[in-house]
Structure formats: C-alpha cells, structure tokens
Amino acid sequence: MIKQVHIRKLLMILLGALLSILFVNCNVAAQLETEFLNSTQGFSQVATVTSDGITTVYISGQVGIRNGEVPNLFSEQVDIVFANMAVQLNAAGASFADVVKLTGYIVDIDGEKVASYSQGRKRHFPSGMSPPASTVIGVSGLVFPALQVEVEAIAVIEE
C-alpha cells in the first residue's frame, strides 16, 4: 500500500513537471515574431525572428547582379555580393558587425577565387572585430550560368 502512494505521488510530480514544460514551451512559441522583408513571388531576401528583444536575421543568398547586369570579373561579383548584402542587412536594422555566420558558394573554386573572396569579405567587415563563423563551398554552378559567387548570412541584433 505504501508503494502505491509513493508511485501516485511520483506520477503526480512527473505530470506536473510535464505540464510545466509544455506551458513554458507554449509561452515561448507565442512570443516569437517573424517578419519577411524584400519579398518577391518566389522568395524573401530577409527573414527575421524576434524573441525577448533578440532578433535573428537570415539573409538569402546574395549574388553579383547590379541593375540587371552581371560583370565577368569574379572580384567585381564579390564586391556586388557584399554591397547587396549591406542593403539587406540595413533593411533588417543590422550591419556587418552583427553577422555571426556566412556561407559562400564559389563556382569552380580555386585558390585564386578563395583569395579574392577573402579580400572582398575583409573590405566589408569592420576591422578590429572577430570575423563571423564562415564556410566556403565549391559548387558546379548557381541559378544563372554567369554567376560565380553567392553568399548568405545570419546576423543577430538586440533591440
């Protein structure tokens, strides 16, 4: 009989803990706020998720297109990529200083392109700060054959 009482108490404690966990998770989900910026019919350039005054900014892959034109030089495309990235970060109220993760995709990757990409990236991130976590991936192609580089980013800002 004593064992049954202890088992019932234990079950009630476990049930209470489970309900507390579910309640907390429901409250967290209710506090999330999502916004999509610079959207077209196909995708959004920026998605932001805010909770408790912290906003995570997801920037879609930016490419080397300016005014409908794609330059032939890889280094020019890199500069356009980061200029386009600055526009998207600004739309979300962020800057390069807020970027915590970059992922770059380089067509037909080689040492020269990696060096050019690295130089372009350095020009756009504030000196004296730790660089963001970064991954560079070699790919066989991007959405348009003339494109040679694409970069996506994640930034975090506090309101």
C-alpha positions in Angstrom: 0.0 0.0 0.0 2.8 2.4 0.8 4.4 1.7 -2.5 1.2 2.7 -4.4 1.1 6.0 -2.5 4.7 6.8 -3.5 4.0 5.8 -7.1 1.0 8.0 -7.2 2.9 10.9 -5.8 5.8 10.3 -8.2 3.3 10.2 -11.1 1.7 13.5 -10.0 5.1 15.1 -9.7 6.0 13.9 -13.2 2.7 15.0 -14.6 3.2 18.5 -13.1 6.7 18.7 -14.5 5.4 17.7 -17.9 2.6 20.3 -17.8 5.1 23.0 -16.7 7.4 22.1 -19.7 4.5 22.2 -22.1 3.3 25.5 -20.7 6.7 27.2 -20.9 7.2 26.0 -24.5 3.8 27.3 -25.5 4.7 30.7 -24.0 8.0 30.8 -25.8 6.3 30.0 -29.1 3.7 32.7 -28.6 6.5 35.3 -28.1 8.2 34.6 -31.4 7.7 37.3 -34.0 8.6 36.6 -37.7 8.9 39.2 -40.4 9.8 38.8 -44.1 11.5 41.7 -45.9 12.1 42.5 -49.6 9.9 39.6 -50.8 9.0 38.6 -54.3 6.7 36.0 -55.5 9.5 33.4 -55.3 11.2 34.1 -52.0 12.1 36.7 -49.4 15.5 38.4 -49.3 15.4 38.6 -45.5 13.5 36.7 -42.7 13.8 37.9 -39.1 12.7 36.0 -36.0 12.5 38.0 -32.7 12.0 36.7 -29.2 12.7 38.5 -25.9 14.4 41.5 -27.6 16.8 39.4 -29.7 16.4 39.3 -33.5 18.0 36.7 -35.7 18.3 37.9 -39.3 18.5 35.4 -42.1 19.8 36.8 -45.4 19.1 34.8 -48.5 22.0 34.2 -50.9 23.2 37.4 -52.4 24.7 37.3 -55.9 26.7 39.6 -58.2 23.8 41.2 -60.0 23.6 45.0 -60.1 20.9 46.8 -62.2 20.3 43.5 -64.0 23.9 43.2 -65.1 26.4 40.5 -64.1 30.1 41.5 -64.5 32.5 38.9 -65.9 35.2 39.5 -63.2 34.9 37.4 -60.1 36.3 40.2 -57.9 33.6 42.6 -59.1 30.9 40.0 -58.4 32.2 39.6 -54.9 32.0 43.3 -54.3 28.5 43.4 -55.6 27.5 40.5 -53.4 28.6 42.3 -50.3 27.1 45.6 -51.4 23.8 43.7 -51.9 24.2 42.1 -48.5 24.7 45.5 -46.9 21.3 46.6 -48.4 19.5 43.6 -47.0 21.2 43.9 -43.5 20.2 47.5 -43.4 16.6 46.6 -44.3 16.5 44.5 -41.1 18.2 47.1 -39.0 21.5 45.3 -38.9 25.0 45.7 -40.2 28.1 43.6 -41.0 29.1 44.0 -37.3 26.0 41.9 -36.4 26.8 39.0 -38.8 27.6 35.8 -36.9 27.7 33.3 -39.8 28.5 33.5 -43.5 28.2 30.8 -46.1 29.8 31.4 -49.5 29.3 29.4 -52.7 32.0 29.7 -55.4 31.7 28.2 -58.8 34.7 26.2 -60.0 36.6 27.1 -56.8 40.3 27.5 -56.8 42.9 29.2 -54.6 42.8 32.5 -56.6 39.0 32.8 -56.2 39.2 32.0 -52.5 41.8 34.7 -52.0 39.7 37.2 -54.0 36.6 36.3 -51.9 38.5 36.7 -48.7 39.8 40.1 -49.7 36.3 41.2 -50.6 34.9 40.0 -47.4 37.6 41.8 -45.4 36.7 45.1 -47.1 33.1 44.9 -45.8 33.6 43.7 -42.2 34.7 46.1 -39.5 38.4 45.9 -38.7 39.4 45.0 -35.2 36.4 42.7 -34.6 36.2 39.0 -34.7 35.2 37.7 -38.1 31.9 35.7 -38.3 31.9 31.9 -38.5 32.4 31.2 -42.2 32.1 28.4 -44.6 33.1 28.4 -48.3 31.8 25.7 -50.6 32.8 24.9 -54.1 29.9 24.3 -56.5 29.5 23.5 -60.1 27.0 26.3 -60.8 24.5 28.8 -59.5 21.0 29.8 -60.6 22.3 31.7 -63.6 25.3 30.5 -65.5 27.1 33.9 -65.4 27.1 34.0 -61.6 30.3 32.9 -60.0 29.7 33.6 -56.3 26.7 33.6 -53.8 26.8 34.4 -50.1 24.2 34.0 -47.4 24.4 35.3 -43.9 22.9 35.1 -40.4 23.0 38.1 -38.1 21.9 38.7 -34.5 20.8 42.0 -33.1 19.5 43.1 -29.8 16.7 45.6 -29.6 
